[in-house]
Amino acid sequence: MFALFEEAGKFMAGRILSEAESSAQVELDSGKRVKVKAANLLLKFDKPTPAVLLQAAQGVAADIELEMAWEFAPEDDFGFADLARDYFSLNATLEQQTAMLLRLFEAPHYFRRAGKGRFRKASAEILQLALAAIEKKQQLAIQIATWAEELSQGLCPPAVREQLYKILFKPDKNGPEYKAVVEASRATHKAPLVLLQHAGAIDSPYQFHWRRFLLENFPKGTGFPALDAPQIVDELPLSTAQAFSIDDSQTTEIDDALSVQGLGSGTVTLGIHIAAPGLAITPGSAIDQLGRARLSTVYMPGYKLTMLPDAVVQNYTLQEGRDCPAVSLYVTLDEATLEITASETKLERVHIAANLRHDQLDTLVTAEWLENPDFEHEIGIPRISIQREQLSFLYKLAKHLKAQREVVRGKPENFNRPDYNFKLLGKTGDEPAGNEQVQITTRQRGAPLDLMVAEAMILANSTWGNWMAENGVPGIYRSQASLLPGVKVRMGTKALPHAGIGVKSYAWSTSPLRRYTDLVNQWQIIACARHGKTAALAAPFKPKDADLFSIISMFDAAYATYNGYQGAMERFWTLKYLQQNGTTEIIGTVFKDGMVRADDLPLVLPVMGDAPRGAKVRVKLGDIDEITLDVHGTVVERLDTPAEAAADAPANQAEEAEDDEDDTSAGPIAIAVDMDEPEAASAAEPAP
């Protein structure tokens, strides 16, 4: 005796070895023995064998018309054998009964299960809805197959092009466009990004990078709501200082300015004046929420996304010719020894006498011009509204402050690599088109004007960081425990040493128009200026404030993302520069095994060829991929001797340890298309 039974949603048949009232012992064709509940036994038969029965039944089931079976079925629950007798004949065979069971089971849109071997037909309304859904699914499957075929042939359907960035980076994995890309990738054995490139889906590499960045970081767009900048209501005294800023020509958010008073008197007062949006913008206000959402200005060659609306920025920026509200740090120094004898913070208005631009003055305001009063450039120098003596003093002070920090650091800072400036020529709109002619120029780190500003800002950030801690007011600090390899800079609320800079504590406070952390610290500093030792009671953020930790976490993530995008776009324009200038070879230095850093461009790339670390080499460039930002090279010639490389090794190793942020070339682009997902079932074959 054989039995047909259901087990875990599957139909099986085998020989009955023994049978009790509630169960039976059944041996399958494989020899496996299973215990089957009596309720699960659907048919008992003597012949044919189970394998023959199931094979014959599957053939008959394929010919059963579901619509006719649905018409024959009674309104109440029924058994499969009963419907087989209504559909075929009163003498329905064992094969026909089994066929009806299989057919009913695989058609849940016509018949729902009502028990073991029992069913109930769907209502006419539900059936029509189910059939419409199946038809829609079938049509969708056809559409997916059509799109996949077009992609495989190198054509990009408009629907896929419109969803390109969502498909790659934030896909709806049930969407037909996504499924078409997956299906075509599997069929052609091409990676999704390669497939889409070959199909012409990406017509602008620049837009690919830009729109990807916007999708991930600004899905609602980059615009700001119309908001008026709040006015500063404090009656602020006017400072006697005449301040000046030093920035790049493209800078519109002028956060900081300097002043020098008392030259020749033996006691000099250095003024570090910071734009004061914190005097008007309050925590929790609408504009504060904008700043907290964006957290920092986003920089890239030829464009930027400001942290705050431009109209708001212009209300507080330190604009030349205006008396601007400022949080000022006055540092009193002995003119001869440059020893700091006192410091004081004031909330005031400061007259901005000039906005100097270092990219226009770096070649003129040189170390020799500053250190030698008798030196004059042969071509002369344009009239600068700031006295030469003030700039000379600031440069002298900057070198002194740097030397003091280097004592704490335990070794000098290296400025062996230049900073690179990108200028896009012929840019017509606000945003670059991606095909502009790019000009790359260098500015050596530590140039006099750059050093003056850098050291003054370090002095302000460290002085204010210490001051907040002394008053028990929490701030947002950057710290580094040591200069040992692998010890990173951390952000936190405690005033801890920053070994990399060589200061007791360091709190970003000098760019409140460009960094949200600086605006937060400015609120805390303003509380210290107004309330002194009782500032902790009045400051917006209290010790162990959960909101402060949340800001640090969000800022850390956003700042890393923005910096990563800036680096990617600088690499994009560097590769564009190579193409535009027909550059096929570069000179560089091997700084890691198989990695070269170009000498005159901000470019790091993997290379093939035998060259040891520290060797200066000529590299032949391979093909450039503007989507992956990838370029490989081959070492074709070594340009130095082993002895020369060995002599430079200590400096190179120190430089690598301190400045490894660009030590990697372009990596693979992480896309969200999962090729390992199981293939979807056919729309024509609904799951049971």
C-alpha positions, 0 to 999 in steps of 0.5 A, spaced: 500 500 500 502 506 498 500 513 500 500 520 498 501 526 503 503 533 504 509 535 508 511 542 509 508 544 503 510 539 499 507 533 496 510 526 497 508 519 496 511 512 499 510 505 501 506 504 508 510 500 512 505 500 518 499 504 520 496 506 527 490 510 529 493 517 528 499 516 524 503 512 519 510 510 518 512 511 510 518 509 506 520 514 501 523 512 494 530 514 497 529 509 503 528 514 508 522 513 513 518 518 515 512 518 520 506 522 517 500 524 521 493 521 519 490 528 517 496 529 512 495 522 508 491 525 502 490 518 498 492 511 499 493 506 493 496 500 491 498 502 484 502 505 480 508 506 484 509 513 487 514 516 482 509 514 476 503 517 479 506 523 481 509 524 474 503 522 470 499 527 475 503 533 473 502 532 466 495 531 467 495 538 471 498 542 466 492 541 462 487 543 467 483 549 466 483 553 472 477 558 470 473 552 468 475 548 475 473 555 478 466 554 475 465 547 477 467 548 484 462 549 489 461 555 494 463 551 500 469 548 502 470 542 498 476 536 497 480 535 491 477 529 489 470 531 489 472 537 484 476 532 480 470 528 479 466 534 477 471 536 473 473 530 469 467 524 471 464 521 476 470 515 475 476 520 476 482 516 476 487 516 481 492 520 476 486 525 475 485 526 482 492 527 484 493 532 478 487 536 481 490 536 488 497 539 484 493 544 480 489 547 486 495 547 490 499 552 485 493 556 484 492 560 490 489 566 486 483 561 484 483 557 490 485 558 498 486 552 502 481 550 507 485 544 510 489 538 508 486 537 501 481 541 502 479 548 498 475 554 498 474 558 491 475 565 491 470 570 490 469 573 483 471 580 486 477 577 489 479 573 483 478 579 478 483 583 482 488 577 483 488 576 475 489 583 474 495 583 479 498 577 475 497 580 469 500 587 471 506 582 474 507 579 467 507 585 463 512 588 468 516 582 467 516 583 460 518 590 461 524 588 465 526 583 460 525 588 454 529 593 458 535 588 460 535 586 453 536 593 451 542 594 456 545 588 454 545 591 447 549 597 449 542 602 449 540 605 456 532 606 456 530 612 458 526 610 465 533 607 467 537 613 465 532 617 470 533 612 476 540 612 475 543 614 481 537 611 485 539 604 482 546 605 484 546 608 490 539 608 494 535 603 490 528 600 491 530 593 490 523 591 487 523 597 482 523 594 475 529 599 473 533 596 478 531 589 476 533 590 469 540 592 471 541 586 475 538 582 470 542 585 464 548 585 469 548 577 470 546 576 462 552 580 460 557 578 466 558 585 466 559 589 473 553 594 473 557 600 473 560 598 467 554 595 464 551 602 465 557 606 462 557 602 456 550 603 455 551 611 455 547 612 461 552 616 464 553 622 459 557 626 464 562 624 469 562 630 473 554 630 474 555 623 476 559 624 482 555 631 483 548 628 483 551 622 487 553 626 492 547 630 492 543 624 493 546 621 499 547 628 502 542 633 500 536 629 497 531 634 498 536 639 494 541 644 496 537 651 497 535 654 503 528 657 505 527 664 505 529 667 512 532 674 514 538 674 518 537 676 526 540 683 528 545 683 533 541 687 539 547 688 543 550 695 544 557 693 542 563 698 543 567 700 537 574 698 538 580 702 537 583 697 532 584 697 525 583 690 523 584 686 516 583 679 514 587 675 509 583 670 505 583 667 498 580 671 493 574 666 492 572 667 500 566 670 501 565 667 509 570 672 512 570 669 519 577 672 522 581 678 522 587 681 525 590 687 528 596 690 531 597 696 536 602 699 540 608 697 535 614 701 538 612 702 545 615 696 548 608 693 549 604 690 543 597 688 543 595 683 537 587 683 536 584 676 533 577 678 531 572 673 529 565 674 526 560 674 531 554 670 528 553 667 535 551 674 538 544 674 533 543 667 532 540 663 538 540 655 539 534 652 536 532 658 532 530 657 524 537 659 522 541 655 527 537 649 525 539 650 518 547 650 520 546 644 524 543 640 518 549 642 514 554 642 519 559 645 515 561 649 508 562 644 503 568 645 498 570 643 491 574 646 485 569 652 482 564 651 487 561 651 494 555 649 498 555 654 504 553 652 511 548 658 512 545 662 506 549 667 503 544 673 505 545 671 512 553 670 511 553 677 508 550 680 515 556 678 519 562 677 515 568 681 516 567 686 510 572 691 508 570 698 510 565 696 515 564 696 523 563 689 524 560 685 530 566 681 533 568 676 538 575 679 539 581 676 543 586 681 545 593 678 546 598 683 550 606 681 548 612 684 550 615 687 543 622 685 544 621 677 547 614 676 544 612 673 551 605 673 552 603 677 558 596 677 558 589 676 554 582 678 554 576 677 550 571 682 548 564 683 545 565 689 540 565 692 533 571 692 529 573 696 523 575 692 518 580 696 514 582 691 508 580 684 506 587 682 503 587 676 498 593 672 499 593 669 492 594 676 490 600 678 495 604 671 496 609 673 491 610 680 494 609 679 501 615 674 502 619 672 507 625 677 505 620 683 504 618 682 511 624 681 514 629 686 511 626 693 511 631 695 506 628 690 501 624 692 495 622 688 489 624 690 483 617 691 480 615 694 486 609 692 490 602 695 490 600 699 495 597 695 501 593 699 506 596 695 512 603 698 514 609 693 512 611 694 520 605 690 522 605 685 517 613 684 519 611 683 526 606 678 525 610 674 521 616 674 526 610 673 532 608 667 527 615 664 527 616 665 534 609 661 536 610 656 531 617 654 534 614 654 541 609 649 539 614 645 535 618 644 542 612 641 545 611 637 539 618 634 540 619 635 532 618 641 527 612 641 523 614 639 515 611 643 510 614 639 504 608 639 500 604 644 497 597 646 497 594 646 490 589 651 488 584 649 482 581 654 478 576 653 472 576 657 466 570 659 462 565 657 468 559 660 466 554 658 471 554 657 479 555 650 478 561 647 474 559 643 467 565 639 468 568 640 461 571 647 463 579 648 462 582 647 469 588 651 472 592 648 477 597 652 481 601 651 488 601 655 494 607 652 499 605 651 506 607 656 511 608 662 506 608 668 510 601 670 510 599 663 511 603 662 517 601 669 520 593 667 519 595 659 521 598 661 528 594 667 530 588 662 529 591 656 533 593 661 538 585 663 539 583 656 539 588 654 544 587 660 548 579 660 548 579 652 549 583 653 556 579 659 558 572 655 557 575 649 561 577 654 567 570 657 567 567 650 567 564 651 560 564 645 556 566 646 549 568 642 542 575 640 542 580 636 538 585 632 541 591 628 540 594 623 545 601 623 542 604 623 535 605 615 535 603 612 528 595 610 528 594 615 534 588 619 531 585 626 532 579 626 536 573 630 538 570 631 545 568 635 550 574 635 554 580 640 554 585 635 552 592 636 549 593 636 542 600 633 540 600 634 533 599 642 534 603 642 540 598 646 545 594 644 551 587 644 548 584 646 542 577 648 540 575 650 533 572 657 534 575 661 529 570 659 523 563 660 526 560 662 519 563 655 516 563 650 521 558 649 526 562 646 531 565 653 531 558 657 532 557 652 538 564 654 541 562 661 540 556 661 544 560 658 550 565 663 549 560 669 549 557 666 555 564 666 558 565 673 556 559 676 559 559 672 565 566 670 567 566 664 573 559 663 573 558 662 565 557 655 566 550 657 569 548 661 563 552 657 557 547 654 552 550 647 553 552 644 560 557 639 562 555 632 559 550 635 555 547 630 550 546 635 545 553 637 545 555 629 544 550 629 538 553 635 535 560 632 535 557 625 532 554 628 526 559 633 525 564 628 525 560 624 520 559 630 515 565 633 515 569 626 513 564 626 508 565 633 505 572 632 505 572 626 502 567 629 496 572 635 496 578 630 495 574 626 490 573 632 486 580 635 486 582 628 483 577 629 478 579 635 476 587 633 476 585 627 471 581 632 467 588 637 467 592 631 465 587 630 459 587 637 457 594 638 457 595 631 453 600 629 459 602 622 458 608 622 463 609 624 470 615 625 475 613 622 482 616 619 488 615 612 491 612 613 498 609 606 498 610 599 495 607 600 488 604 607 490 607 614 487 605 621 489 606 626 483 611 631 485 607 637 481 600 635 482 595 633 487 595 625 484 597 619 488 596 612 483 598 605 483 604 603 479 607 597 476 615 596 475 620 595 480 622 601 484 623 601 492 620 606 497 623 613 496 625 613 489 624 618 484 621 615 478 618 617 471 611 614 470 608 613 464 600 613 465 595 609 463 588 610 461 584 615 465 577 613 468 573 619 470 567 615 473 572 611 478 577 616 478 582 611 476 589 611 473 594 606 473 602 608 471 608 604 469 615 606 472 619 607 466 625 610 469 628 611 475 631 618 476 635 618 482 640 614 485 639 609 491 644 613 495 640 620 494 633 616 496 637 613 502 639 621 504 631 623 503 628 617 507 628 620 514 624 626 512 620 622 507 618 617 513 616 623 517 612 626 512 608 620 511 607 618 518 604 625 519 600 627 513 597 620 510 590 623 508 592 622 501 596 616 501 591 612 497 589 612 490 581 612 487 578 606 490 572 602 487 565 606 488 561 602 492 554 601 489 548 598 492 546 593 486 546 586 489 548 581 484 548 576 489 540 576 491 536 570 488 533 571 482 526 573 482 520 568 480 517 568 474 511 573 474 507 567 471 508 562 476 505 565 483 508 562 489 504 558 493 
